[in-house]
Amino acid sequence: MTSLNVTVVDKAKDTEVAFDAKSDQPVLLSIRSVVGSPIPVGCKGGGCGVCKVRVLEGNFSAKRMSKAHISEQDLEENVVLACRIIPETDLKVEILAETPEEDKS
């Protein structure tokens, strides 16, 4: 297990928070265990879509994500669920506000 740096950008609050993340667990789990969570937390298993982020820099592996929350276009644009990605390198992610009225079909 390697410790990696993850920076969370929140444009709405004009903040950036950096923390150490473990290379063997999802980003959201690392955040919660270190500093609380600057990323909104819902079900913690990929079913709600609350922890949606855009990966701005770095590489990750991803567990399965619900197509109800993450479309193929989202994946192409590096939009993922923080609870379902595991960092392979240092990461920089941007928090995305959930917009319920948005149609993903």
C-alpha positions in Angstrom: 0.0 0.0 0.0 1.3 3.4 -1.0 0.2 6.8 0.3 -0.8 9.2 -2.4 -1.8 12.9 -2.4 -5.3 13.8 -3.4 -6.3 17.5 -3.7 -10.1 18.3 -3.7 -11.1 21.5 -5.4 -14.4 23.1 -4.4 -15.1 26.0 -6.8 -18.3 26.9 -5.0 -16.4 27.5 -1.8 -13.2 28.6 -3.6 -11.2 26.1 -1.6 -8.6 23.4 -2.2 -7.9 20.7 0.4 -5.1 18.2 0.1 -4.8 14.9 2.1 -3.0 11.6 2.0 -5.0 8.7 0.4 -4.3 5.0 0.4 -3.6 3.3 -2.9 -5.7 0.3 -2.0 -9.0 2.0 -1.1 -11.5 4.4 -2.7 -10.8 8.1 -2.5 -14.0 8.8 -0.5 -13.0 6.3 2.2 -9.5 7.9 2.5 -11.0 11.4 2.8 -13.4 10.3 5.5 -10.8 8.6 7.6 -8.4 11.6 7.5 -10.2 14.9 7.5 -14.0 14.3 7.4 -15.3 14.8 3.9 -15.0 17.9 1.7 -16.9 15.7 -0.9 -20.6 15.2 -0.2 -21.3 11.7 1.1 -24.4 9.6 0.5 -24.6 5.8 0.3 -20.8 5.1 0.0 -21.4 2.4 -2.5 -22.1 4.1 -5.8 -25.8 3.9 -5.7 -26.8 7.5 -5.0 -24.4 9.7 -7.1 -23.9 12.3 -4.4 -20.1 12.1 -4.4 -19.7 13.0 -8.1 -16.3 14.5 -9.0 -14.2 15.3 -12.1 -10.7 14.0 -12.1 -8.5 16.9 -13.2 -5.1 15.3 -12.8 -3.8 11.8 -12.2 -4.6 8.2 -12.8 -7.1 5.9 -11.1 -8.9 2.6 -11.4 -12.6 2.5 -11.1 -15.0 0.0 -9.6 -18.4 -0.4 -11.3 -20.6 2.7 -11.3 -24.3 3.0 -11.9 -25.2 4.3 -15.4 -28.1 6.1 -13.6 -25.4 8.5 -12.2 -22.4 8.2 -14.5 -22.9 8.0 -18.3 -20.4 7.0 -20.9 -20.0 10.7 -21.7 -19.3 11.4 -18.0 -16.6 8.7 -18.0 -15.0 10.2 -21.2 -14.9 13.5 -19.4 -13.3 11.9 -16.2 -16.5 12.4 -14.2 -16.7 9.6 -11.7 -18.0 8.8 -8.2 -15.4 9.4 -5.5 -16.6 6.3 -3.6 -15.8 4.1 -6.6 -12.3 5.3 -7.7 -9.0 4.1 -6.3 -6.0 6.3 -6.9 -3.0 4.9 -8.8 -1.1 8.3 -8.8 -1.6 11.6 -7.0 -5.0 13.0 -8.0 -6.6 16.4 -8.2 -10.4 16.2 -8.3 -13.2 18.9 -8.5 -16.4 18.5 -6.6 -19.4 18.6 -9.0 -22.8 19.8 -7.7 -25.5 17.3 -8.2 -28.3 18.6 -10.4 -31.4 16.4 -10.0 -33.2 17.9 -12.9 -30.4 16.9 -15.3 -31.4 14.1 -17.6 -28.7 11.5 -18.1 -30.5 9.3 -20.6 
